Amino acid sequence: MSRAHAEIAYQIARLGRLIEDIGSGTPDGSDLADLRSLLYGLHAILKLHTVQEDETYLSLGDSTDAVAA
């Protein structure tokens, strides 16, 4: 999961740089496409990471139940 954390941090840094580049101006079509792409990518990574964490959490509960039985 550390790779997922690194990718999330990377995507957030890219998003921050893009927002800084746009500044207080109005984003043009290219900026909007880049923002959309970054946000979709970040959403996908966060969704995957959440599923991975849920599976890890649930597997911990399964092993505890197996040991207790």
N, C-alpha and C positions, 0 to 999 in steps of 0.2 A: 504494500500500500504506500510505501514511501515514494515510489515512482508516481503514483497518482497525486500525492501531495506536491511533488516537484512540478508536475504538469499544471496543477491548479495554480500554483504560485506563478509559473511562467505565463499562463494565460491572463491572470490578473495584472501582471506587470505590463504585458502587451496592451491590455485594455487601458491601463493608466497612461501609458505613453501616447496612445492614440487620442485619448481625451485631452491630454496636455497639448498635443499638436493642433487639435481643433481649437483649443482655447475658448475664448468667449464668442468667437465667430459662429456663423451658421454652418453646420456640416454640409458638404456638397454630396453628390450622388456616390462618389467613390468612398467618402468617409462613412456614409450610411451603410454601404455594402460591407466595408471592413468591420464596422460596429456590429452589424447583424451577424456576420460570420463568426466574429469572436464570441458574441453572446451565445450563439447556437452551440459552438464548440465547448464553451465553458459549461453550459447547461448539460451537455452530453457527458462531460467528464464528471461533473458533480453528481449526476444521476447514477452513473456507473459506480462511482466511489461510495455513494450511499448504499447501494445494493451490496457492494463488497463488505462494507462495515456491518451491515445487517446480517449477512451470511456468517461473518466471523463471530459476531455476538451470539447468533443462534447456535452456532457450532459449539461455543463454550458452554451453553446451557445443556446441549445434548450430551457432551462428555461428562458433565457434572451429574446428570441423571443416570448415565450408564455406570458411573463409579458408585453412586449411592445404591443402585439396585443389586 
